């Protein structure tokens, strides 16, 4: 029996990134009352894209993550200051 999950837009985006067949690291960190820091990349190699979303901008996280990952995949995997 295959487990099914309810649709979750954030998990759907993460699944899309995994389906690219390329290593796409991303993360999200909550800042209590300041919102969410979201990034594509990793601590070791640098964040190739990063943005802090205030609490009233959280609906923008998923479109930003999709666009940021697409940009990173298109230009190559490096932080912007290494371009």
N, C-alpha and C positions, 0 to 999 in steps of 0.2 A: 504494500500500500504506500503510495506517495503522499507525503505530507503537503498540504496546501497552506498557503499563507494569504492573509488579507493583503490587498494591494496597499503599499506604502510608498508614496512618491520618492522619498529619500532612498529607500532600499532599491527601488526601481532604477534610479540613476546609478547607484553603486553597481548594480547588476549590469547595466549598460556599459559602464566603464570596464568591468571585468570581461565582458563579451568582446571587447576590442582585440583581445589576444595580445595586448601589450601591457606592460607594467604601468598601471596608473594608480599612484598612491594619492590618497586624499584623507582629510581629517576635519574634525569640527570640535571646537572647544567652547564650552559655555562660560560666560563671564557674568555671573549672577544677575545683576540688573543692567549690565551694559550690552547684552546681546550675545552674538555668536561669532567667533573667529573661524573662518572656513578657509581651507587651503588645498591646493593640488601640489604634490611634491612630498618631500619628507625632510626630517630634521637633519639627516646625514648629508644629503645631496642638495639641500636647499629647497625652499618653496618656490615653485615656478610661477605660482599665482596665489594671491592671498587677499582676503577682504574681511572686514569686520562689519557685521550687520547689526543694526540696532534692533531692539525688540519690535518696533513697528515696521521693520523691513524683512522680517523672517520669510514672508512669501516670495522674496526675491532670491533666496538661497539656492533653490533647485535650478532655476534658469541660469543663474550665475555659474554654478558648478558645472553644468552641461557645457556652457560656452567656454569657460576657462579650460576645461579638460580638452575640448576640441581644439582650442588655440595651442595648448601645450603639445598635443599630439601632432598638429600640423607643423609647428616650427621646430620640434625636437625637444628632447627632455633636458632642459637646463634652466636655471634661474634666469630671470630677465636681465640681470646685470652681467651675465656670462654670454649673452647673445652677440 
